Amino acid sequence: MSDTQGSNNSDNSSSGGNSDILIPYVARFWILLPSDIASTLCTFVVLFYIFKSRKARSNIKNHVLIILLLLGLAIQLIDVPFYLNYTMHLAVIPANPSVCLIWNFVDIGLYNGTIILMAWMSFERHILVFHDQWMSTRKKRIIIHYTPISSIILYIVIYYIYVFYFYPCENVYDYTSIYCGSSVCYTDNNILDMWDIFANSVIPSLLEPFITLSFLFRVIWQKHRSRQPIQW
């Protein structure tokens, strides 16, 4: 066990040294810190103005955006500070399994959740602009708007809580490596690993730009045919 850990530490130190030559950790800290502060403040300001306006917060066009902003805020307040702390100490402090789990949960779970929601938001934009009659009644809005969003959120929460906290395996942490070595043991299961990579990351990442480009094409084509501006 100690030999393996020593080898891992040596490898990590070597790889860390190589990356440190490109961008020193101190430079990373001072580049990322003001950027994160500015980004966090902007997120708070946008959320404040959305929640302040009843019309804005009740507009179904803003619902997924609000969720994305909240997920992004969690990443800014948890993931980025953990990373900044690591760049200063070159170690995970405090060296605690719960810190590693929280860090990886936010970095993997919330990030992938953001990708999935962005893909859905791109698809829903087609409905809101070109098929707004599908949202004309409360029942239709529940089926087409609220149910998919709620299902995605429940899926993200249940899936990642299960694989991080309840999946029967034992994590091995390296507190000298970023993200504790990213040693999340559920990835040892090939099915879960492939599902997480493709279903939760690759596929929605590919779908989002494709759906967005198809939306832009539809807008341009409709404007060309009608020669009238689209009502957003």
N, C-alpha and C positions, 0 to 999 in steps of 0.2 A: 504493500500500500504506500509506504513512504517512498520507495524507489519510483513508483509510478508518478506520485505527486511531484517528486523532485524533477523527473524528466519533463513532466508537463510544465512546471515552473520555468525550467530552462528553455523549453521551446517557446513558451509565452514571452519570456524575457527577450529572446532573440527576435521574435516577430514584433514585439512591442518596440524594441530598439530600432528595427528597420523603419517602422511607421513613424517613430518619433523623429527620425532624421528628416523625413519629408515635411511633417508639420509637428514641431515640438509641442508637448502637452501644455506647456505654459501658454503658448500662442493659441492653441485650441481653446483654452479656458477663456482668454480675453477676447477671442473672436466670438465665441458662443454666448458668453454671459450677457453682453449688451443686446445681442440679437434676441436672446430669449426674453429678457426683460421687456424690450420693445414689443415683441410679439405677444407676450402675455398681457401687457397693458392694452394693446389693440383689441385683443380678444374680449377683455373685460368691457371695453368701451362699446364694441359692437353688440355684445350681449345685453348691456345696460340699455342701449337705445331700442333694441328689439323688445325686451321685456317691458320697457317703459311705455311703449305704444301698444295699446290693446289690438289695434288693427294689424300691426306687424306680427305680434306673437300669435294671433289667431289665424293668420294667413297660412293656408296649407302649403304654400310654396316655400315657407320659411321653416317648416317643422324639421325636415332632415338637416337643414343648415344649422339650426340650433343644436341638434344632437351632435353634429360634427364639430361645432365650436366647443361644446362641453367635453367631448372626447379629446380634442386637441388641447384644451386647457389642462386636463388631467395629465397628458403627456408632458406639457410644458412645466407643470408643477411637481411632477414625480420623476419621470424618466430623465429629463435634462438635468435637474439638480443632482441626481445620482451620478450621472456621467461627469458633471463638473467636479463633483467631490472626488471621483476616481482620478481625473486628470491632475488634481492637486496632490493626491497622496499616492498615486499609482497602486492603489489597493482599495478594496471594498470596505468602507468603514461606515457603521460597525460591521464587523465580520460575523454576520448572523444569517442563518438559512432563510428567515422570514424576509430579510431585506432582499435577498437574491430572488425569492419567489415573487415578491411585489414588483421588483424591477423588471423581471422577465415577463410577468403577467401584463404589465403596462406596455412594455416595449413590443411584445408579440401580440397579445390579445387585443389591446385597444387599437394598435396600429392596423392589424388585419380587419378589425371591426370597422375602422374608418374606410378602408378600401372597399369592403362589401357595401357599406352605406353609400359611398360615392357612386358605385356602379348602379345601385338602385335609384339614386337621385337622378342620374343621367337618363335612366329608362323612364322614370316618372315624369321627367320634363316633357317627353313626347306626349304623354297623356294630358298633362296640364295645358299644353299649348294647342295640340291638334285634336284632342278628344275631350275637351272640357265638359261635355255633356255627361261623361261618365262620372263626374263629381257633382252632378246637379242635385242629388238628394243625400240626406244624412246616411241612409242605408248604403248607398253606393260609395260614399266617402269612407265608411267603416270598412267595407270589403276591399276597396281598391287602394285606399290610402293608409288608414290606421292599422289594419291587420298586417300588411307586409312589413311595415316599420316595426311594429311590436314583435313580430315573429323574428325579424333579424336581430333585434336587441336581445330577446330571450335566448336565441340560439348562441349569440356571442357570449353572453354571461354564463349560460349553463355549460357550454362546451369547454370554455377556458377555465372555469372554476373546477370542472371535473378533471381535466387533464393536468392541471397544475397542483391541485390539492387533494384529489381523491383517487386518481389513477394509481393502482397498486405497483409502485416502483420506488426506487430510492435514488434521489439526486445526489450527485457528488459535486461539491463546489470547490472552486479554486478562487480564493479571495484576492489573489494577486492578478487576476485576469478581469478584463472588462466584462460586465454582465455575469460575473462569477464563472466565467468560462463558457457561458451559454449552455451549460450542461443540463438541459431539461430532459428528464429521463423518459418522458412519454414518446419522444422522438425515436427511441430504440424500437418501438413498435412500428414496423414498416407501413402498416395500413394507416395508423394515425398520422405518421410523418408525411406520407404522400397526400393524405386528405388535407392536412394543414397547409402543405405547400401549394397544392393545385386548387383545391376548392376554396380555401380561405385567402389565398394570395394571388397566385398566377392568373387564374381564370377571371376573377373580378378586375384585376389590373389590366388585362387585355380587353375585357368587355367595356370598361369605362371610356377609354378613348374612342373605341369603335362606335359606341352608342352616341357619344358626343358629336363625332364627325358626321354620323348619319343624321343627327338632329340638325346640324348646321346645313347639311345638304338639303334637307326637307324645307328649312326656312328659306333658303335661297331659291329653291325651286318654286315654292308657293308664291314668293314675292315676284318671281319672274312671270308666273302664270297669271296672277291677279293684278300685278303692278300696283299693289297696295301694301302698306306697312303691316307687319304682323302685330296683332294685339297681344303683348306679353302679359 
